[in-house]
Amino acid sequence: MSNDTQPIEIVIRVQGILNSQTTRVEGLHIDSQPRVDAPPITTLTGVLRDEAMLEDVLDKLYTLGLPLISVEREEPDRVEPADDPAAQAAGDPHQSN
């Protein structure tokens, strides 16, 4: 099986401010940090369903005009995509099906 269909944990850093209240990026956590002597940096972290979803996120950031600083990817043994309600429900014993 190809790795491009496996869930991936991702950390993306871009130059600029991305507001999590006004911009949703595939369910990733958004943290923008202003800096005094340099442009602000926004970090997006989370788990994506597969590489195609990563490409979608990178396309959206490009469309927003945010210069890409870095993309870090890890492939842990088992991760659940942030946008998969079935996977989230399966992990919550208090949620009924």
N, C-alpha and C positions, 0 to 999 in steps of 0.2 A: 504494500500500500504506500502511496506517495505521501510525503510529509505535508504537501500543500492542502490536504483535506482534514488535517488535524487541528484542534483548538490550539491557539498559541497565546502565551502571555507576552504583552508588548509594553514598551515604554517609548514614547515618541516625544521629542523636544522640538519646539518651533520658536522662532523669534517673533515676538509680538504678544498681544493680549487676545485671548479667546475666552469669552464669558460663558460659563456653564449654564447660566440662567437663560441666555438667549440662543445659544448654539449647542445642539446635541450632536455628538460625534460618536455614533454607533455604540452608545452606552458606556463609553470610556469615562473615567474620572478625569476632570480637567482642573488643573491647578496653575494659575497664572501668578508669577512673581515679578513685581516691578523692581527695577534696579536703579540706583542713583547715577552711576557712571556708565551705564550701558543700556541698550534696548532691553525691554522686558522679555522674559522667557516663560513659555507655557509648556507644562508637562502633561501629557495624556497617558494614563495607565489603565490596564485592564486586560481582559481575556477576549480574544476575537475567535469567531467560529472557524476561520480558515484564512489562507493567504489571499483569497479573492476579497474577503472583507477588509483585510489590511490594505489592499490596493484601493478599495473604495474610500477608506479613511484618508489615505495619502492624496487621492484625487480631490477630496473635499478640502483638505488643507491647502492644496495648490490653488484651487478655485478661490479660496478666501484670501489668497495672496500672502500667506504666512511662510517665510523662508524656513526650510527644514534644517535643523541642526543635527539631529541624530535619531536613529531608530534602533532600539535594542530588542532582541527577540530571544525568549527562552522557551523551551519545550519541556515543561515538567511532565512527570509520568501521567498525571491525570489532572486536567483542568476542565472547567465547565464554562462555555461561552456565556458572557454577560447577558446576551439578548435571547437566550433559550429558556422560555418559561417552564418547559417540561423538565429541563435539567435542574432548574432552581427549585421547582416543586418537589422533585424527587429527593432533594437534599434537605427539605424542611419537614420534619415529622409532624409538625403542628398544622400543616396545611392539608386540607382534604382534597381528594381528587375528584 
